[in-house]
Amino acid sequence: MELAVGQYTRRGPIQAMGMICPLLKGSGVATVVISFFLCTYYNVIMTWDLFYMVNTFRSELPWFHCRENDSRCQESVWTNSSMNASSLSEGVRAPSEDYFINRVLERSDGLEHPGGMRWELFGLLIFAWILVYLCIFKGVRVTGKIVYFTALFPYVVLLILLVRGCTLPGASLGIDYFIKPRWELLLQPTVWVNAAAQNFNSLGVAFGSLIAMASYNKFDNNIVKDVLSVFIADAFTSIIAGFAIFSVLGHIAFTQNKDITNVVTDGPGLVFVVYPEVFRSMPAPQLWAFLFFFMILCLGIDSQFAMVEVVITTIQDSFGPLVKKYLKRKEALVAVVCFISFLCGLPNITQGGIYFFKLIDKFAAGVSLMYIAFFEVIAIVWIYGAGRLADNVEEMTGARPHKVIVFCWYFLSPLLILVCHCAVGEGGSSLLLIMGLLSGDLDLQYDTV
């Protein structure tokens, strides 16, 4: 639906929604605002990743051992079978968790204690934004060529990690947990909400990036083929990544003599705390760690491309004459957007930045996303009309979408979005989140990356 709107209107999210349904043009504005918020803090994850990459060149990976005179960190959390998950809740940390909290973040006691700037992260954040700028300043065509590497190289590393993970002792525990269905969980609304959130984030739905990127397509481009390709690639990647990740989690559960459910986590906790531990049991751990974090960098840069491009496309569509008058060239516009995003991201790399990061992540890319998706669907398929959109697709490609797709546009999509949003009481969880952040009692638990 979003690809069809972008390709037909040849505009970014705001102008496209204004042409389709002026009444709900605000849904297009909201997607751009969300993408801008994501631009400001998503590169912070890349900054953490670069920090780990730099430290893989050491003779020994620093997150394998506790710091000297640190009573809260115990290496036996990972090696002693008598330790269990309850130990962590009592204040005992594994070396990798302690490294992330106290060395990478230098985490303060709460949101009200921002602390000082993390100057190492400051320099790496500048470097991350320079990478983004160099990849997109020449426009979408050059970015597309770069994506050939940044999108394909992670598959190579992922397959290597998959093979290695499956050969580790205990890998079958994680794989069995991954593929064995637990039908009773289908009755829990949060399972469906998490599944919807995963698809929204992996496909980029309601972030404006699909509309922005499709606006650069040729008018007669076969978007049906594009949709099928993206869908198949996304599903294949999720399955392969699932096997690669859960085989490692199974190995960690085996070595710790824990149940797999006490090991499974998500978000930055998985990338920067749990997964790095598997390199302990691998030969040449520095090499494996570097490949893993370089893979994460490639994946993150791809996502950052799309979000920055949403903002740039919107500015060009809305203020094209002013941009040409004062900035002259697109390269200058890209530099301005990157610089402003960099400045807005600085609070995330203070010692209390993780609390600010979690707050923005929760409300910018979580709570608001379902609202935007719902009103976007209403604007396009109910007000503009799914039938008219199907006519537009036929005009562009020569083939009309199947009736099942039109039915999904009309009824299934808005219904599922509404059900997913209503299934979880966001108000209570949001209040608890804010209270936890302000009190400093909210531990390192993440919902999404």
C-alpha positions, 0 to 999 in steps of 0.5 A: 500500500505504501509503495503504491502511494509513494510510486504513484504520487512521486512524493515523500510522506507528507506531500503524498498523504496530502494528495491522497487525503488532505484531511489526514495529512497529519499522518504523513507529518507524524511518520516524518517526525518519528523518522527524525526522532529515530535518526537522532538516537538510532545512530547511538546504537551504531556508536555502541557497536563501533565501541565494541568493534574498536575493542575487538583489536585487543589481545583479550576481549575486555568483556570476558573478565570483571574489573578489579575490585568490583564486588558486583561483577562475578565471572561465575555467573557465566561459568558456575552452574550453581548460579541462576537468573535470580543472582542477577536480580540480587545485584550480581552481574556477568562480566559482559553486562558489567562491561556494557553498563559501567564501561560503555555507558558509565550509567548513572543512577537515574534520568535526573542524574545526566552526568557528564558526556561520554567523550569516547562515545562522542567521537564515535558518534561523530564518526558514525554520522560521517559514515551516514553522510558519505553514504547518502550525500550523492543521492538515492542512486549511489546509496542503492549501490552501497546497499548492495554491500551493506545488505548482502555482507551480513548474510555471509556473516550470518551464515558463518555464525549459523554454522558455528552456532549449530556446532556448539554444545547445547545448540539443539536446546535453543533450536528446539525452543525456537521451532517448537510451537507453544500453542497456549501462548497464542491466547496472550495478546502480547504475543500478537502485539510483539509479532506486529511490532516485529513486522512493522520494524523489520519492513519499515511500515508506517515509518515513511521510508517505504513511501519516500523510497518508492517515490524515486521509482519509475512510474511503471515499476512493478511494485507487486514484484518488489513487495513479494521480493521484500516479503520473502527476503524478510521472512528468510532473514528472520528465520536464518537469524532465528536459528543463528541466535537461538543456537547460541542461546542454547549453548549459553543455557547449556554451559550455565546449566540454566533453562533456555527461558532464563537466557532468552532476551532481546534488544541491545541486551541480546546484542551487547550483553548475551551474544558477546559471551559466545565468543568466549568458546570460539577460537580466535574470538577477536575475529568472530567478535569483529565480524559480528559487530561489523555485521550489526554496523552494516544492518544499522547503517541500512536502517539509518539510510532510510530514516535520514532519506525520509527527512531529506525527501520531505524537506525537498518536497516541502521547501524545494525553492528555499533549499535551492536558494540558500543551500544550492546543492543536496549535499549541503542539505544532507550535511545540515540534516545530519548535523542537527540529528547529531546534536539532538542525539547528544543527550543519549551519550551522557552518563544518564543517556541510556534512560533518555534513550529508553524514553525516546525509544518507547514513545517515539517508535512504540506507542505512537506507531500503531496510531500512525499506521491506523490513521494511515490505513484509514486515510488511504483505503477508506477515504481515498478508497482501496478501489481507487488505489487498485486502479492506480496500481493497474495504471502503473503496472498494467495488472490489478491487485488481487481481490484478497489484497484489496480485502486486506486493505479494507478490513483486515489491516485496520482491524488487526492494527486496532486489536493489537493496540487495544490488546495492551494497556499502554497507559499503565505500562507507560506510567510505570516506565516513567516512574522507573526511569525517574527513580533509577530502579529500572534495570537494563531490560529492553523491549526493542532495538 
